Amino acid sequence: MDFTGKKAIYLQIADYLCDEILTDKYKEDERIPSVREVASMVEVNSNTVMRSFEWMQNQEVIFTKRGLGYFVSKGAKDIIRQIRRREFIEEVIPDIIRTMQTLGISKEELLKLMGDQ
């Protein structure tokens, strides 16, 4: 896994695991790899992965079964989509708007481009 400097590593790991959930590699009520397994897979410290798991658990994407590990929550895909939608609206779109203003791209041009897709 290649980490970028824009986002904390534990959040990048959480994004990776969320991508796996979105693509059905891990389904609802299915066990995900352990903290140690993920740490070995992405070659980071277990504490960093634990932060990823804690974040995902706080977002209700995963839950723990004592002694068995972490599992994908019911409705995890919808939760992930809501999180990503909020991030897109709050972080990506303002950058797009600033760039459009800087380059003199109108809303009409953008809408035409979107219609062509």
Buried (B, 14 or more C-beta within 10 A) or exposed (E): EEEEEEEBBBEBBBBBBBEBBBEEEBEEEEEBBBBEEBBEEBEBEBEBBBBBBEBBBEBEBBBEEEEEBBBBBEEBBEBBEEBBEEEEEEEEEEEEEEEBEEEEBEEEEEEEEEEEE
